[in-house]
Amino acid sequence: MNEILSMGINQMNKADFECSCGRRHTLPIEHISIGKGALETLPQFIRPFQEGKIFLLSDQNTYQAAGSRVHQMLTNEGRQVKSFSFETGEDILIPNELAIGRMFMEFELDTQLIIVAGSGTLNDMAKFLSSRTGVPYIVVCTAPSMDGYASNGSPLICNGFKNSFVATLPYAIVGDTDIMKEAPMHLIQAGFGDVIGKITALADWYLSKLATGEYYCETCVTLVQRALDKVTSNAEGILKRDENAILYLIEALTLTGVAMGLIGISRPASGSEHQLAHFWEMAAIAEGRYPDLHGIKVGIGTSIIAEVYELMADAIPAEARALCPPRADIDRLLQTAGCKRLPQESHVSRELLFESLMKANTIRQRYTILAKAEKIGRLEEIASKITERIYNQ
């Protein structure tokens, strides 16, 4: 029974079922509360934690967006709170050794619960802290900017390289659309780009199933595809900060995390488009530059990978090819939401684009359309064609 397919996002906490894929899936997240006014559910989620301090983590922007309200709620509940907020000025918070070390130094030994008010980087840092201390954490989402809220991976910067550490799932996810629709537009667009990336991620996963016999779960694919369809059908509402468009966006991002949590791998969320984005991000960090938001790069990467699928149409099974729409369709979706569409808009040079198409598939041992192109000796030809088209248009 795949009863999870009939559940709403707020009913999926503690899911436990036998799946048609042959495996038993569980999701050890105690609470999920997403929607208008969801922040008001936070007090009931913290009631089991009556002893010790609560560590509230934020930065100066997310504290203003939600952290101050969370702090007041906790005070009203009579709770002891140690609040720490990163002050980054105009810079972005980089989850490197310095930031991680500072977070651990601020964490106090009698802490019973971690609450993070934030999105991508702060959530990744909080789940890493939670996993290494054994103290559960709750995330109060401040932007629909990425799909890591319900995943147990924590991408951090170590020695200048981006590494994904196994961390933990949150005790609870609280996503209030009243807060998230007011997030900076580039964060919302990053979330949109991350969701669009599921198009090529799912195509890559199916391609790998056909080519290598890799494990594949139709239930998780259906969860992600349904959420993706809602987002793409409401793309015009992104720039308007339409409440339904933002709700569908955060639902899609959370559901992708749920799918990853159910099967324990990132296949429903990440394919060759993410490999390109990670390659570009590491190049920026190596040059001492702040990379563009991950989801922005994923959206751009999705357009490029869709073109790879087009150029490889004669070499892949029709059912895999059918899962990836033409590049022009991806570009229209990105344009509708006001997202960047070209790599040069995200400071990716001609040389870096070509290099990434040639080498990004080596970042992780994962079968994708890039691996297929390399295997049949067409990767360099395709990389040259795409680079030429983009930088000579």
Secondary structure, 3 states (H helix, E strand, C coil): CCHHHHCCHHHCCCCEEECCCCCEEECCCCEEEEECCHHHHHHHHHCCCCCCEEEEEEEHHHHHHHHHHHHHHHHHCCCCEEEEEECCCCCCCCCCHHHHHHHHHHCCCCEEEEEEEECHHHHHHHHHHHHHHCCCEEEEECCCCCCCCCCCEEEEEECCEEEEEECCCCCEEEEEHHHHCCCCHHHHHHHHHHHHHHHHHHHHHHHHHHHHCCCCCHHHHHHHHHHHHHHHHCHHHCCCCCHHHHHHHHHHHHHHHHHHHHHCCCCCCCCHHHHHHHHHHHHHHHCCCCCCCHHHHHHHHHHHHHHHHHHCHHHCCHHHHCCCCCHHHHHHHHHHCCCCCCHHHHCCCHHHHHHHHHHHHHCCCCCCHHHHHHHCCCHHHHHHHHHHHHHCC
